[in-house]
Amino acid sequence: MQKYATITDRTPAITKVRYKHDGESSILYQKDDRIKVEFMHEVSAIAPGQSAVFYEGNDVIGGGNIFSNFMIEK
């Protein structure tokens, strides 16, 4: 899909990190050949090696394997 050829800075999405995960609102950031995902709410049990899939409505706009995770203290 040409509309999703690239992820632009601050692309809103629903990101799923497990098959049965309902998904969580997130903001995507392109960083070279990687995507940084910032979730709007805490998502538990994210681990390197899992898959992450990004959606806009019912459309898949991207995805890949999780490289690392960290939590920003607020």
Biopython code that builds the backbone (N, CA, C, O; Angstrom):
import numpy as np
from Bio.PDB.StructureBuilder import StructureBuilder

atoms = [
    (1, "MET", "N", (0.827, -1.170, 0.000)),
    (1, "MET", "CA", (0.000, 0.000, 0.000)),
    (1, "MET", "C", (0.877, 1.240, 0.000)),
    (1, "MET", "O", (1.695, 1.427, 0.901)),
    (2, "GLN", "N", (0.718, 2.044, -0.955)),
    (2, "GLN", "CA", (1.547, 3.238, -1.067)),
    (2, "GLN", "C", (1.338, 4.183, 0.111)),
    (2, "GLN", "O", (2.277, 4.858, 0.533)),
    (3, "LYS", "N", (0.134, 4.241, 0.641)),
    (3, "LYS", "CA", (-0.152, 5.130, 1.766)),
    (3, "LYS", "C", (0.780, 4.848, 2.948)),
    (3, "LYS", "O", (1.101, 5.758, 3.713)),
    (4, "TYR", "N", (1.212, 3.601, 3.099)),
    (4, "TYR", "CA", (2.029, 3.206, 4.241)),
    (4, "TYR", "C", (3.443, 2.818, 3.826)),
    (4, "TYR", "O", (4.067, 1.980, 4.478)),
    (5, "ALA", "N", (3.949, 3.403, 2.774)),
    (5, "ALA", "CA", (5.300, 3.068, 2.315)),
    (5, "ALA", "C", (6.343, 3.384, 3.375)),
    (5, "ALA", "O", (7.351, 2.685, 3.478)),
    (6, "THR", "N", (6.115, 4.422, 4.161)),
    (6, "THR", "CA", (7.020, 4.775, 5.261)),
    (6, "THR", "C", (6.186, 5.204, 6.459)),
    (6, "THR", "O", (5.035, 5.619, 6.329)),
    (7, "ILE", "N", (6.800, 5.091, 7.617)),
    (7, "ILE", "CA", (6.191, 5.607, 8.841)),
    (7, "ILE", "C", (6.767, 7.003, 9.048)),
    (7, "ILE", "O", (7.983, 7.172, 9.136)),
    (8, "THR", "N", (5.903, 7.989, 9.124)),
    (8, "THR", "CA", (6.388, 9.349, 9.346)),
    (8, "THR", "C", (6.520, 9.592, 10.846)),
    (8, "THR", "O", (5.961, 8.845, 11.649)),
    (9, "ASP", "N", (7.250, 10.628, 11.223)),
    (9, "ASP", "CA", (7.438, 10.944, 12.632)),
    (9, "ASP", "C", (6.095, 11.217, 13.293)),
    (9, "ASP", "O", (5.274, 11.974, 12.776)),
    (10, "ARG", "N", (5.888, 10.595, 14.430)),
    (10, "ARG", "CA", (4.675, 10.750, 15.236)),
    (10, "ARG", "C", (3.435, 10.187, 14.542)),
    (10, "ARG", "O", (2.382, 10.823, 14.549)),
    (11, "THR", "N", (3.549, 9.020, 13.954)),
    (11, "THR", "CA", (2.411, 8.358, 13.329)),
    (11, "THR", "C", (1.570, 7.680, 14.409)),
    (11, "THR", "O", (2.079, 6.811, 15.116)),
    (12, "PRO", "N", (0.299, 8.054, 14.556)),
    (12, "PRO", "CA", (-0.551, 7.367, 15.535)),
    (12, "PRO", "C", (-0.924, 5.981, 15.023)),
    (12, "PRO", "O", (-1.118, 5.784, 13.824)),
    (13, "ALA", "N", (-1.022, 5.020, 15.947)),
    (13, "ALA", "CA", (-1.367, 3.656, 15.567)),
    (13, "ALA", "C", (-1.918, 2.910, 16.767)),
    (13, "ALA", "O", (-1.800, 3.366, 17.905)),
    (14, "ILE", "N", (-2.514, 1.773, 16.506)),
    (14, "ILE", "CA", (-2.820, 0.792, 17.539)),
    (14, "ILE", "C", (-1.753, -0.289, 17.378)),
    (14, "ILE", "O", (-1.591, -0.843, 16.291)),
    (15, "THR", "N", (-1.029, -0.590, 18.447)),
    (15, "THR", "CA", (0.041, -1.580, 18.379)),
    (15, "THR", "C", (-0.331, -2.800, 19.208)),
    (15, "THR", "O", (-0.708, -2.687, 20.374)),
    (16, "LYS", "N", (-0.217, -3.970, 18.583)),
    (16, "LYS", "CA", (-0.447, -5.242, 19.266)),
    (16, "LYS", "C", (0.897, -5.937, 19.458)),
    (16, "LYS", "O", (1.706, -5.998, 18.532)),
    (17, "VAL", "N", (1.135, -6.464, 20.670)),
    (17, "VAL", "CA", (2.400, -7.139, 20.950)),
    (17, "VAL", "C", (2.227, -8.641, 21.171)),
    (17, "VAL", "O", (3.211, -9.359, 21.348)),
    (18, "ARG", "N", (1.001, -9.111, 21.161)),
    (18, "ARG", "CA", (0.701, -10.536, 21.258)),
    (18, "ARG", "C", (-0.519, -10.823, 20.404)),
    (18, "ARG", "O", (-1.326, -9.929, 20.146)),
    (19, "TYR", "N", (-0.655, -12.056, 19.969)),
    (19, "TYR", "CA", (-1.779, -12.442, 19.116)),
    (19, "TYR", "C", (-3.117, -12.082, 19.751)),
    (19, "TYR", "O", (-3.995, -11.542, 19.077)),
    (20, "LYS", "N", (-3.281, -12.372, 21.030)),
    (20, "LYS", "CA", (-4.561, -12.125, 21.704)),
    (20, "LYS", "C", (-4.651, -10.738, 22.340)),
    (20, "LYS", "O", (-5.657, -10.411, 22.971)),
    (21, "HIS", "N", (-3.613, -9.925, 22.181)),
    (21, "HIS", "CA", (-3.609, -8.558, 22.722)),
    (21, "HIS", "C", (-4.601, -7.707, 21.934)),
    (21, "HIS", "O", (-4.603, -7.738, 20.704)),
    (22, "ASP", "N", (-5.432, -6.957, 22.625)),
    (22, "ASP", "CA", (-6.413, -6.089, 21.954)),
    (22, "ASP", "C", (-5.755, -4.921, 21.241)),
    (22, "ASP", "O", (-6.352, -4.311, 20.354)),
    (23, "GLY", "N", (-4.529, -4.612, 21.626)),
    (23, "GLY", "CA", (-3.837, -3.463, 21.049)),
    (23, "GLY", "C", (-3.943, -2.267, 21.969)),
    (23, "GLY", "O", (-4.860, -2.166, 22.783)),
    (24, "GLU", "N", (-2.995, -1.371, 21.826)),
    (24, "GLU", "CA", (-2.942, -0.163, 22.654)),
    (24, "GLU", "C", (-2.583, 1.022, 21.777)),
    (24, "GLU", "O", (-1.766, 0.908, 20.864)),
    (25, "SER", "N", (-3.197, 2.155, 22.060)),
    (25, "SER", "CA", (-2.862, 3.390, 21.337)),
    (25, "SER", "C", (-1.384, 3.687, 21.501)),
    (25, "SER", "O", (-0.824, 3.552, 22.589)),
    (26, "SER", "N", (-0.762, 4.093, 20.406)),
    (26, "SER", "CA", (0.672, 4.352, 20.437)),
    (26, "SER", "C", (1.024, 5.421, 19.408)),
    (26, "SER", "O", (0.229, 5.772, 18.536)),
    (27, "ILE", "N", (2.245, 5.920, 19.547)),
    (27, "ILE", "CA", (2.818, 6.841, 18.579)),
    (27, "ILE", "C", (4.084, 6.173, 18.058)),
    (27, "ILE", "O", (4.900, 5.688, 18.842)),
    (28, "LEU", "N", (4.251, 6.145, 16.733)),
    (28, "LEU", "CA", (5.408, 5.508, 16.102)),
    (28, "LEU", "C", (6.392, 6.569, 15.632)),
    (28, "LEU", "O", (6.002, 7.620, 15.123)),
    (29, "TYR", "N", (7.667, 6.274, 15.811)),
    (29, "TYR", "CA", (8.745, 7.165, 15.377)),
    (29, "TYR", "C", (9.717, 6.356, 14.521)),
    (29, "TYR", "O", (10.183, 5.303, 14.955)),
    (30, "GLN", "N", (10.028, 6.818, 13.333)),
    (30, "GLN", "CA", (11.023, 6.157, 12.478)),
    (30, "GLN", "C", (12.411, 6.577, 12.922)),
    (30, "GLN", "O", (12.684, 7.771, 13.048)),
    (31, "LYS", "N", (13.293, 5.619, 13.160)),
    (31, "LYS", "CA", (14.683, 5.885, 13.528)),
    (31, "LYS", "C", (15.550, 4.947, 12.703)),
    (31, "LYS", "O", (15.740, 3.784, 13.058)),
    (32, "ASP", "N", (16.081, 5.471, 11.586)),
    (32, "ASP", "CA", (16.859, 4.667, 10.636)),
    (32, "ASP", "C", (16.015, 3.476, 10.186)),
    (32, "ASP", "O", (14.935, 3.661, 9.624)),
    (33, "ASP", "N", (16.497, 2.252, 10.429)),
    (33, "ASP", "CA", (15.746, 1.075, 9.983)),
    (33, "ASP", "C", (14.898, 0.470, 11.104)),
    (33, "ASP", "O", (14.464, -0.678, 11.003)),
    (34, "ARG", "N", (14.664, 1.236, 12.169)),
    (34, "ARG", "CA", (13.864, 0.763, 13.302)),
    (34, "ARG", "C", (12.705, 1.710, 13.568)),
    (34, "ARG", "O", (12.710, 2.867, 13.147)),
    (35, "ILE", "N", (11.719, 1.192, 14.275)),
    (35, "ILE", "CA", (10.565, 1.987, 14.689)),
    (35, "ILE", "C", (10.546, 2.013, 16.215)),
    (35, "ILE", "O", (10.612, 0.966, 16.858)),
    (36, "LYS", "N", (10.456, 3.202, 16.789)),
    (36, "LYS", "CA", (10.265, 3.358, 18.231)),
    (36, "LYS", "C", (8.770, 3.466, 18.465)),
    (36, "LYS", "O", (8.083, 4.222, 17.778)),
    (37, "VAL", "N", (8.263, 2.714, 19.431)),
    (37, "VAL", "CA", (6.842, 2.731, 19.772)),
    (37, "VAL", "C", (6.685, 3.339, 21.157)),
    (37, "VAL", "O", (7.282, 2.863, 22.122)),
    (38, "GLU", "N", (5.886, 4.384, 21.252)),
    (38, "GLU", "CA", (5.568, 4.995, 22.546)),
    (38, "GLU", "C", (4.094, 4.728, 22.821)),
    (38, "GLU", "O", (3.222, 5.256, 22.131)),
    (39, "PHE", "N", (3.818, 3.902, 23.835)),
    (39, "PHE", "CA", (2.441, 3.571, 24.185)),
    (39, "PHE", "C", (1.820, 4.675, 25.025)),
    (39, "PHE", "O", (2.507, 5.325, 25.814)),
    (40, "MET", "N", (0.527, 4.884, 24.857)),
    (40, "MET", "CA", (-0.190, 5.894, 25.623)),
    (40, "MET", "C", (-0.479, 5.404, 27.037)),
    (40, "MET", "O", (-0.621, 6.212, 27.956)),
    (41, "HIS", "N", (-0.568, 4.086, 27.219)),
    (41, "HIS", "CA", (-0.780, 3.461, 28.522)),
    (41, "HIS", "C", (0.201, 2.300, 28.660)),
    (41, "HIS", "O", (0.704, 1.778, 27.665)),
    (42, "GLU", "N", (0.463, 1.907, 29.896)),
    (42, "GLU", "CA", (1.412, 0.825, 30.148)),
    (42, "GLU", "C", (0.942, -0.483, 29.510)),
    (42, "GLU", "O", (-0.235, -0.835, 29.592)),
    (43, "VAL", "N", (1.862, -1.189, 28.883)),
    (43, "VAL", "CA", (1.610, -2.508, 28.311)),
    (43, "VAL", "C", (2.579, -3.460, 28.996)),
    (43, "VAL", "O", (3.790, -3.238, 28.982)),
    (44, "SER", "N", (2.051, -4.512, 29.589)),
    (44, "SER", "CA", (2.906, -5.423, 30.354)),
    (44, "SER", "C", (3.439, -6.554, 29.491)),
    (44, "SER", "O", (2.908, -6.861, 28.423)),
    (45, "ALA", "N", (4.492, -7.155, 29.982)),
    (45, "ALA", "CA", (5.086, -8.375, 29.422)),
    (45, "ALA", "C", (5.572, -8.220, 27.984)),
    (45, "ALA", "O", (5.389, -9.121, 27.165)),
    (46, "ILE", "N", (6.188, -7.085, 27.675)),
    (46, "ILE", "CA", (6.810, -6.905, 26.363)),
    (46, "ILE", "C", (8.235, -7.427, 26.453)),
    (46, "ILE", "O", (8.984, -7.046, 27.353)),
    (47, "ALA", "N", (8.610, -8.295, 25.527)),
    (47, "ALA", "CA", (9.944, -8.896, 25.589)),
    (47, "ALA", "C", (10.592, -8.906, 24.207)),
    (47, "ALA", "O", (9.912, -9.065, 23.193)),
    (48, "PRO", "N", (11.914, -8.734, 24.179)),
    (48, "PRO", "CA", (12.630, -8.849, 22.903)),
    (48, "PRO", "C", (12.339, -10.196, 22.236)),
    (48, "PRO", "O", (12.262, -11.233, 22.894)),
    (49, "GLY", "N", (12.180, -10.148, 20.921)),
    (49, "GLY", "CA", (11.877, -11.356, 20.152)),
    (49, "GLY", "C", (10.406, -11.503, 19.820)),
    (49, "GLY", "O", (10.054, -12.189, 18.861)),
    (50, "GLN", "N", (9.529, -10.858, 20.608)),
    (50, "GLN", "CA", (8.102, -10.882, 20.293)),
    (50, "GLN", "C", (7.859, -10.045, 19.038)),
    (50, "GLN", "O", (8.696, -9.236, 18.635)),
    (51, "SER", "N", (6.711, -10.258, 18.444)),
    (51, "SER", "CA", (6.305, -9.440, 17.305)),
    (51, "SER", "C", (5.496, -8.245, 17.776)),
    (51, "SER", "O", (4.803, -8.311, 18.792)),
    (52, "ALA", "N", (5.587, -7.160, 17.037)),
    (52, "ALA", "CA", (4.728, -5.993, 17.225)),
    (52, "ALA", "C", (4.117, -5.687, 15.870)),
    (52, "ALA", "O", (4.817, -5.659, 14.857)),
    (53, "VAL", "N", (2.808, -5.455, 15.851)),
    (53, "VAL", "CA", (2.109, -5.144, 14.605)),
    (53, "VAL", "C", (1.366, -3.833, 14.799)),
    (53, "VAL", "O", (0.694, -3.633, 15.811)),
    (54, "PHE", "N", (1.490, -2.932, 13.814)),
    (54, "PHE", "CA", (0.911, -1.595, 13.887)),
    (54, "PHE", "C", (-0.307, -1.522, 12.970)),
    (54, "PHE", "O", (-0.252, -1.940, 11.813)),
    (55, "TYR", "N", (-1.406, -0.986, 13.501)),
    (55, "TYR", "CA", (-2.666, -0.902, 12.758)),
    (55, "TYR", "C", (-3.174, 0.527, 12.716)),
    (55, "TYR", "O", (-2.960, 1.310, 13.641)),
    (56, "GLU", "N", (-3.857, 0.851, 11.614)),
    (56, "GLU", "CA", (-4.703, 2.035, 11.505)),
    (56, "GLU", "C", (-6.074, 1.492, 11.145)),
    (56, "GLU", "O", (-6.305, 1.085, 10.007)),
    (57, "GLY", "N", (-6.981, 1.484, 12.110)),
    (57, "GLY", "CA", (-8.265, 0.813, 11.897)),
    (57, "GLY", "C", (-8.006, -0.671, 11.684)),
    (57, "GLY", "O", (-7.348, -1.310, 12.505)),
    (58, "ASN", "N", (-8.519, -1.224, 10.587)),
    (58, "ASN", "CA", (-8.289, -2.633, 10.263)),
    (58, "ASN", "C", (-7.079, -2.842, 9.357)),
    (58, "ASN", "O", (-6.742, -3.981, 9.034)),
    (59, "ASP", "N", (-6.419, -1.756, 8.942)),
    (59, "ASP", "CA", (-5.272, -1.851, 8.039)),
    (59, "ASP", "C", (-3.971, -2.055, 8.810)),
    (59, "ASP", "O", (-3.698, -1.338, 9.773)),
    (60, "VAL", "N", (-3.178, -3.022, 8.391)),
    (60, "VAL", "CA", (-1.836, -3.202, 8.946)),
    (60, "VAL", "C", (-0.929, -2.193, 8.254)),
    (60, "VAL", "O", (-0.858, -2.151, 7.025)),
    (61, "ILE", "N", (-0.231, -1.374, 9.056)),
    (61, "ILE", "CA", (0.658, -0.375, 8.459)),
    (61, "ILE", "C", (2.127, -0.724, 8.677)),
    (61, "ILE", "O", (3.011, -0.046, 8.154)),
    (62, "GLY", "N", (2.388, -1.769, 9.440)),
    (62, "GLY", "CA", (3.773, -2.191, 9.647)),
    (62, "GLY", "C", (3.880, -3.179, 10.784)),
    (62, "GLY", "O", (2.888, -3.541, 11.417)),
    (63, "GLY", "N", (5.098, -3.604, 11.030)),
    (63, "GLY", "CA", (5.342, -4.527, 12.125)),
    (63, "GLY", "C", (6.754, -5.060, 12.066)),
    (63, "GLY", "O", (7.502, -4.776, 11.130)),
    (64, "GLY", "N", (7.108, -5.826, 13.063)),
    (64, "GLY", "CA", (8.431, -6.429, 13.112)),
    (64, "GLY", "C", (8.670, -7.069, 14.452)),
    (64, "GLY", "O", (7.759, -7.173, 15.274)),
    (65, "ASN", "N", (9.894, -7.500, 14.676)),
    (65, "ASN", "CA", (10.266, -8.111, 15.946)),
    (65, "ASN", "C", (10.734, -7.040, 16.921)),
    (65, "ASN", "O", (11.399, -6.079, 16.537)),
    (66, "ILE", "N", (10.380, -7.219, 18.178)),
    (66, "ILE", "CA", (10.782, -6.278, 19.224)),
    (66, "ILE", "C", (12.260, -6.495, 19.517)),
    (66, "ILE", "O", (12.695, -7.615, 19.784)),
    (67, "PHE", "N", (13.016, -5.421, 19.464)),
    (67, "PHE", "CA", (14.464, -5.448, 19.699)),
    (67, "PHE", "C", (14.779, -5.253, 21.179)),
    (67, "PHE", "O", (15.601, -5.978, 21.741)),
    (68, "SER", "N", (14.139, -4.288, 21.804)),
    (68, "SER", "CA", (14.348, -4.022, 23.229)),
    (68, "SER", "C", (13.129, -3.300, 23.780)),
    (68, "SER", "O", (12.283, -2.808, 23.033)),
    (69, "ASN", "N", (13.060, -3.250, 25.094)),
    (69, "ASN", "CA", (11.962, -2.521, 25.728)),
    (69, "ASN", "C", (12.509, -1.766, 26.928)),
    (69, "ASN", "O", (13.512, -2.156, 27.527)),
    (70, "PHE", "N", (11.834, -0.687, 27.264)),
    (70, "PHE", "CA", (12.160, 0.059, 28.472)),
    (70, "PHE", "C", (10.956, 0.902, 28.838)),
    (70, "PHE", "O", (10.114, 1.218, 27.997)),
    (71, "MET", "N", (10.892, 1.258, 30.102)),
    (71, "MET", "CA", (9.765, 2.054, 30.595)),
    (71, "MET", "C", (10.295, 3.415, 31.036)),
    (71, "MET", "O", (11.294, 3.517, 31.748)),
    (72, "ILE", "N", (9.609, 4.435, 30.598)),
    (72, "ILE", "CA", (9.958, 5.799, 31.008)),
    (72, "ILE", "C", (9.147, 6.125, 32.253)),
    (72, "ILE", "O", (7.918, 6.068, 32.225)),
    (73, "GLU", "N", (9.816, 6.461, 33.333)),
    (73, "GLU", "CA", (9.135, 6.846, 34.567)),
    (73, "GLU", "C", (8.513, 8.216, 34.388)),
    (73, "GLU", "O", (9.147, 9.128, 33.858)),
    (74, "LYS", "N", (7.287, 8.361, 34.824)),
    (74, "LYS", "CA", (6.595, 9.647, 34.712)),
    (74, "LYS", "C", (6.488, 10.303, 36.046)),
    (74, "LYS", "O", (5.935, 11.398, 36.153)),
]
sb = StructureBuilder()
sb.init_structure("model")
sb.init_model(0)
sb.init_chain("A")
sb.init_seg("    ")
for serial, (resi, resn, name, xyz) in enumerate(atoms, 1):
    if name == "N":
        sb.init_residue(resn, " ", resi, " ")
    sb.init_atom(name, np.array(xyz, "f"), 0.0, 1.0, " ", f" {name:<3s}", serial, name[0])
structure = sb.get_structure()
